[in-house]
Amino acid sequence: MSIQSLFTPRGVAVVGSTSEGKLGYELIRQIVRGGYRQVVAVNPKAQGAFDVSGYDAVAHIDRPIDLAVVVSPTPTVPAVLKDCGRAGVKAAVIITAGFSEVGNLAGEKELKRIADQYGIRFVGPNCAGIVNTRHRLFPTLETPPPAGGVSFIAQSGAVGGVLLAWAKEFGLGIAKFVSYGNAADIHEIELLEYLAADPETQVIALYIESVHDGRAFMRAVQACTRRKPVVVIKAGRTSSGQRATLSHTGSMAGSDAVYDAALQQCGAIRVHTIEELFDLCQAFLYLPPVSGRRVAIVTNSGGPGVLAADRAEEIGLDVAEPGPALKSRLSEFLPAYCALKNPIDLTVEGTEDGYRKTLTLALEEYDAVLALNIAPAYLDSVPLARGVGDAARSSAKPVLASFLPREIVADGIAVLQSYGLPTFATGERAATALAYMAAYQSTHQARKPTLPEIKPAPQRLPGDGQMLEPEALLWLQENGIPVPDFRFARSGQEAVGGGRAIGYPVVMKVVSPQILHKSDRGGVILDIQDDDAARAAFEAIRRAARGKDFRGAVIYPMIRDAQEVLLGLSRDPQFGPVVAFGMGGIHTEVWRDITFRVAPVDRAQAEEMIQEIKSFPLLQGVRGQPPRDLDALAGVLVSFSQLPFCYSDIGEIDLNPVFLFPKGLVVGDVRIIRATHLWPGEQQ
Amino acid sequence: MSIQSLFTPRGVAVVGSTSEGKLGYELIRQIVRGGYRQVVAVNPKAQGAFDVSGYDAVAHIDRPIDLAVVVSPTPTVPAVLKDCGRAGVKAAVIITAGFSEVGNLAGEKELKRIADQYGIRFVGPNCAGIVNTRHRLFPTLETPPPAGGVSFIAQSGAVGGVLLAWAKEFGLGIAKFVSYGNAADIHEIELLEYLAADPETQVIALYIESVHDGRAFMRAVQACTRRKPVVVIKAGRTSSGQRATLSHTGSMAGSDAVYDAALQQCGAIRVHTIEELFDLCQAFLYLPPVSGRRVAIVTNSGGPGVLAADRAEEIGLDVAEPGPALKSRLSEFLPAYCALKNPIDLTVEGTEDGYRKTLTLALEEYDAVLALNIAPAYLDSVPLARGVGDAARSSAKPVLASFLPREIVADGIAVLQSYGLPTFATGERAATALAYMAAYQSTHQARKPTLPEIKPAPQRLPGDGQMLEPEALLWLQENGIPVPDFRFARSGQEAVGGGRAIGYPVVMKVVSPQILHKSDRGGVILDIQDDDAARAAFEAIRRAARGKDFRGAVIYPMIRDAQEVLLGLSRDPQFGPVVAFGMGGIHTEVWRDITFRVAPVDRAQAEEMIQEIKSFPLLQGVRGQPPRDLDALAGVLVSFSQLPFCYSDIGEIDLNPVFLFPKGLVVGDVRIIRATHLWPGEQQ
């Protein structure tokens, strides 16, 4: 696999000027300082730097070069790649910018063409380089980090740079780093596939603004999350953020809610800030997994303990008080003035032994412990750190330490590091990291079905124009989606027949390809009680449709006391078919109580969707309301989510409202929009 | 004012052992290092330290001592205070712990008694000391901070210590600091009153877990916010946090939602984490006020720009694109590859001049600029900082800089500091600080009515037992709250009379002091259409109440198509009468769409309450629903909120539902609970 040549090259050529202050000069300095020796410089002057030899072409180098790192001016890059190709170089990191990100699509295509021709795989252009600490390889302009188990793939070089600098400052061990820039060749999916199998990578961090192929991305992430945690920042989650990613990478992001669903479906953990990304990488790399949400907070000062408890509870951790047995064991050695609630407050008198014993006992009862030490300058934090470290070492459960202020407790933090324990900037941030760990563990344990690839679906929707309501209802019915008994009427007489056949009271709705918002135009009449009313209603609807292409009216039974929900299908530009479920009616607009999944969903996922909307208690039955038929609903959601894989031209389907009864459900209204172009992946 | 003696004493006595490693020793070291010379030590051995003289009693000191700082053992403190009193000491800081926080209430009362006897004002016990940088006075065990305009009052010494340490590390100027501990004498209210008028204090930071008197606290905060920003952490906002504050300070906190309302009503800004507190103090102290929410993000790297834009939009800032005029002016000097959207991306090629000109122009169009610089190690951030600094200096609008990674751009950050510009840990945190600044500005501009004190109300609720529905409705009506036409019936015959008088269809409800949940017991019958149905309904209700104290039934008109809202009154242990407004019906339970104010509210506040619930669009009329009578609603909310100031024994009132019509409103159900004890402040 030639991606391997990126990370473990036999030799590296830095192509670009090595005059002082130029990027080539800085790169060679960085590579040499990092300890990698098999490096040469290539530039027209054949100028070296830092005892590294210079050549005027890659083809003239007299030893094996597997990797070229290119910082030469934009117009020279194609020729450089050809030179590399002729010299048998297997991989390149093209740091040089000036390609698709500034509209130079042709230049970028040319790079890809040349690379393909010579069998070169490359990262970039417009990237910040790569790192492989195990190989002591640092061809990047960012801070060389210490070695360890986190690998970081970043669509933004600067975000990568921040994380690497923090890795050095706070001691986070990095295995591999790739800033993949414009991703003209190697992109995030291939890198994820590589890291899934990479034994040196224990935790994967990912910064993305867009992905190349939503479903392939999901499969690649899933391959990783089956073996190691994946922590993701997906930037561009607001409209201004998306506008910025568009100008930044030239790529269109899909809907943010769909990214949320997709990342959750493939078991990744989505965070929002670089600080969260960093904290969580620390937690996953250095701490054992957590098996539940019960946390004890052990502190030597009240206020920071309270703040950590507030945060912990707010994000769903369980800050339960110690049970009587634990309280009694703690009171055997802790002074009477220590609060034995949770937080357990050792007070400023807290000792090494107090921390050690308290943590050890708390770790028996709880799933994890937050160990806080907020020390005034006169207090020696080193013994307290030893107490925390000893307790952590003797347990298979995580201890999240926050010793602060950092400047004052630096010695204590160093001791914690010697135990392999990370420290967090504040107790609140430690609590946040723990909540994410717990969330990862619970989703990780849940079985994740693999999504099908998108293939051309065998059938097409009936007809070819806009589907009218009677046609759409018939089609839904044929596909196993329950619709109410209905009749189509083209005259007052037929309306009466329909009313009688269904049984009064009934509802009548206009059918016209030109009327979308039926009730706004007086095209919906409720609670029609008899033949006369049916005739009158039909006339009223015909009048309301005056000047429009009037086809008739559809007649339904009048439905009362149903809970209204909605089901939706749409196509995301990145992920293809997406299914939605939410509360119907007027409250959808205010509360946006709706949830999405990349389609199709299986039964377990459908149930998960139903249970995760906030209004779920309303469906279960509250305040004397009967519980609704959630079994039937889940079944319909599964069938509905499969429709785009049977019919190739589904663009959007809204079933809104769907009437949900204590027994069964029926569609109350349907709108179907045909797709005007193919799904991603449906290249027929 | 003797609080002045705390901050500007003519002499300070440190009372406690000065043996090496003891707190007295550390304190004297800190005081001497800080530059304060008028300090002596007092302990039985008359031992000095660091060239400071020792005495065996305060009364034996031969120069004026205004302030005693006490770290002697708990049992000695009363005698120390007496000694101080005899020597004419005016103020004390009692750091020694072991009083009310560990249940020693008697000991704490004794301190207060002695202090009162001798006219000594004191901070503590169980506190971390005070700071007055202007006086170079650091009688505290926490980190001495640099001098500046932020004063910090902290109920937690450790939280104080963290903020002071960060102040030193990141350069935040502190005027005064008080850790007030158990607040046996001086507490947060008096300190706020002092700081409101203190010319050296430009920004007030406050960490509280509880307050002494809610309304006096609000008045004190309001006195501050009329002149300077007040940033507050109120900890204990969850149940575990509250449990912790209870054990920490021994004081009961009120409801968190009421604190939220109270702080908003007196113009303070509530934040949740120490990091937010710190960031916002920086912003308020070093930046000019912001007059709106339009922000330009100027960056030299895409990813961090996107993250900042995401965060900014998410918290309500307006990240609008530059107008055509600004775009055209920017394109005159920026290279074509720079994205002129928002973020404005100068790319890694961004120059000093590029930052200077771009910021200068952006500051003309926007209310504020976030200036991001994320630099690889080879890039010199100093000129970029100069560009940012020059632009900020030439504008009266705020520039929030985030230069990172901190280790790499330390020189640039120093340059920003020389311009008086703070830097923020990330662009996201800068955006958060800006959003708070904008929120402060808009609430600061709004007129804040001063809350009335709580005095004994002149009247009492009618009767003395539980108020039944007919009685409660009459009372509401007398007090200007609209109720529906209703009749009380004690027999089937009276029920028919009531039904006829009101006009069918009607609703009938059981009246019994023993039936609270009327509909759960079959005590509510809807849509009664005629005399027979009325008779039958009365009998049904009588049967439903079998075995209970049945008094009769109340008869209302049947109401349809109203929007249900709720109004509530309750009494908070800290703030007294509180008024609530929210959406009624089943959705209240799911969505908790409810808002609170410390009562009473005026018209403007009532309108604010109505507009701030999330369901407000439903009240305005959406999807063909008519708009509701918000004018009438606001009027009723005002009258309702004044009731506790007329009737002394209102414990709780729930009006739920209140039926809100396109014209007018009526109460649909009422529940009144009498207060069994006095309001805070009502000591008759």
Interface residues (C-beta under 8 A of the other chain):
Chain A: G21 L23 E26 A97 G98 E101 V102 A128 L141 E142 T143 A154 Q155 S156 G157 A158 V159 G161 V162 A165 W166 K168 E169 Y207 E209 I233 A235 G236 R237 T238 S239 S240 G241 R243 A244 T245 S247 H248 T249 H272 T273 I274 E275 N300 S301 G302 G303 P304 G305 V306 L307 A309 D310 R311 A312 E313 E314 V319 E321 A336 Y337 A339 K341 N342 P343 D345 T347 V348 I374 A375 P376 A377 Y378 L404 P405 R406 E407 I408 A425 T426 E428 S519 D520 I586 H587 E589 V590 W591 K614 S615 P617 L618 V622 R623 G624 Q625
Chain B: G21 L23 E26 A97 G98 E101 V102 A128 L141 E142 T143 A154 Q155 S156 G157 A158 V159 G161 V162 A165 W166 K168 E169 Y207 E209 I233 A235 G236 R237 T238 S239 S240 G241 R243 A244 T245 S247 H248 T249 H272 T273 I274 E275 N300 S301 G302 G303 P304 G305 V306 L307 A309 D310 R311 A312 E313 E314 V319 E321 A336 Y337 A339 K341 N342 P343 D345 T347 V348 I374 A375 P376 A377 Y378 L404 P405 R406 E407 I408 A425 T426 E428 S519 D520 I586 H587 E589 V590 W591 K614 S615 P617 L618 V622 R623 G624 Q625
